[in-house]
Amino acid sequence: MILSVTSDGDALTFRFQPRDPSILRYVVEKGFITLDGASLTVTKVQDGQDGWWEVMLIPYTQEKVVTAAKTQGDHVNVEVDMVGKYVEKNVASYFEGSSVGESAALEKLVSRIVDKRLNAAGIKITYPA
């Protein structure tokens, strides 16, 4: 739901509050969110039960997206970025051990990153066979 629409010069800042606050874990500042079919950049986020996020629409975007014509109290269709959901699923499966393939892929990725950082710091790690 649109909590507010504020003018900022010729731009408009929309503040939204989700029906389900749990989706806020997928909304990150400077990340993407899809509102009424248009992918927009999140400018601010406030987590929590009464949490919200904001997007700013410049004049060009106002001409191109449906959301720009909406007002306080109106509802919008919201789709959060799939990358956050994918990461959450893979991390959860790794720690729960529920999906061998996904767990192995995540473990390999994390090991590669750790090894790269350690090597850059001049630290050599030998793993037991």
C-alpha positions as CSV (number, residue, x, y, z in Angstrom):
1,M,0.0,0.0,0.0
2,I,1.2,3.5,-0.7
3,L,1.8,5.3,2.6
4,S,2.7,8.7,1.1
5,V,3.7,10.5,-2.1
6,T,6.1,13.4,-1.6
7,S,7.3,15.9,-4.2
8,D,11.0,16.5,-4.4
9,G,11.5,19.1,-7.1
10,D,10.2,17.4,-10.2
11,A,10.6,13.9,-8.8
12,L,8.1,12.0,-6.6
13,T,9.1,9.9,-3.6
14,F,6.7,7.0,-2.9
15,R,6.7,5.3,0.5
16,F,5.2,1.8,0.5
17,Q,4.2,-0.6,3.3
18,P,3.7,-4.3,2.6
19,R,0.7,-6.3,3.7
20,D,3.1,-8.9,4.9
21,P,6.1,-7.3,6.7
22,S,8.2,-10.5,6.2
23,I,8.9,-9.5,2.6
24,L,11.0,-6.6,3.9
25,R,13.9,-9.0,4.4
26,Y,14.2,-9.1,0.6
27,V,14.0,-5.3,0.2
28,V,17.4,-3.6,0.4
29,E,18.5,0.0,-0.2
30,K,19.8,0.4,-3.8
31,G,18.3,-3.0,-4.6
32,F,15.5,-3.6,-7.1
33,I,11.8,-4.1,-6.5
34,T,9.1,-4.6,-9.1
35,L,6.0,-2.4,-8.6
36,D,3.1,-2.9,-11.0
37,G,5.4,-4.6,-13.4
38,A,8.1,-1.9,-13.4
39,S,11.5,-2.7,-11.8
40,L,12.5,0.3,-9.7
41,T,15.5,1.1,-7.4
42,V,14.8,1.2,-3.6
43,T,16.1,4.5,-2.1
44,K,15.3,3.8,1.6
45,V,14.1,0.9,3.8
46,Q,12.8,0.8,7.3
47,D,12.6,-2.8,8.6
48,G,10.2,-4.0,11.3
49,Q,6.6,-4.7,11.9
50,D,5.6,-1.2,10.7
51,G,8.4,-1.1,8.1
52,W,8.3,0.5,4.7
53,W,10.5,1.2,1.7
54,E,10.7,4.2,-0.7
55,V,11.4,4.6,-4.4
56,M,11.9,7.9,-6.3
57,L,10.4,8.5,-9.7
58,I,12.1,11.0,-11.9
59,P,10.0,12.8,-14.6
60,Y,10.9,10.3,-17.3
61,T,9.9,7.3,-15.1
62,Q,6.7,9.1,-14.1
63,E,5.7,9.1,-17.8
64,K,6.4,5.4,-18.2
65,V,5.1,3.6,-15.2
66,V,1.5,3.0,-13.9
67,T,2.6,3.6,-10.2
68,A,3.2,7.3,-10.8
69,A,-0.6,7.9,-11.3
70,K,-1.4,6.3,-7.9
71,T,-2.0,8.1,-4.7
72,Q,-1.7,7.5,-0.9
73,G,-3.8,4.5,0.1
74,D,-3.7,2.8,-3.3
75,H,-2.4,-0.7,-3.6
76,V,0.3,-1.9,-5.9
77,N,1.5,-5.3,-7.1
78,V,4.9,-6.1,-5.5
79,E,7.5,-8.6,-6.6
80,V,10.8,-8.7,-4.7
81,D,14.1,-9.5,-6.3
82,M,14.6,-13.3,-6.8
83,V,18.3,-13.1,-6.0
84,G,17.6,-12.6,-2.3
85,K,15.2,-15.5,-2.2
86,Y,17.7,-17.7,-4.1
87,V,20.5,-16.8,-1.6
88,E,18.2,-17.4,1.4
89,K,17.1,-20.8,0.0
90,N,20.7,-21.9,-0.6
91,V,22.0,-20.8,2.7
92,A,19.1,-22.4,4.6
93,S,19.6,-25.7,2.7
94,Y,23.3,-25.6,3.5
95,F,22.8,-25.2,7.2
96,E,19.8,-27.6,7.3
97,G,21.6,-30.1,5.1
98,S,18.3,-30.6,3.2
99,S,19.6,-30.4,-0.4
100,V,22.9,-32.1,-1.1
101,G,23.5,-30.5,-4.5
102,E,22.7,-27.0,-3.4
103,S,24.7,-27.4,-0.2
104,A,27.7,-28.7,-2.1
105,A,27.6,-25.7,-4.5
106,L,27.3,-23.2,-1.7
107,E,30.2,-24.9,0.2
108,K,32.4,-24.8,-2.9
109,L,31.6,-21.1,-3.5
110,V,32.3,-20.1,0.1
111,S,35.5,-22.1,0.1
112,R,36.7,-20.5,-3.1
113,I,36.1,-17.0,-1.7
114,V,37.8,-17.8,1.7
115,D,40.8,-19.3,-0.1
116,K,41.1,-16.3,-2.4
117,R,41.1,-13.9,0.5
118,L,43.5,-16.0,2.6
119,N,45.9,-16.3,-0.4
120,A,45.8,-12.5,-1.0
121,A,46.7,-12.1,2.7
122,G,49.6,-14.5,2.2
123,I,48.1,-17.2,4.4
124,K,48.3,-20.8,3.0
125,I,45.8,-23.3,4.3
126,T,46.2,-27.1,3.7
127,Y,43.0,-29.1,4.0
128,P,43.2,-32.8,5.2
129,A,42.6,-35.4,2.6
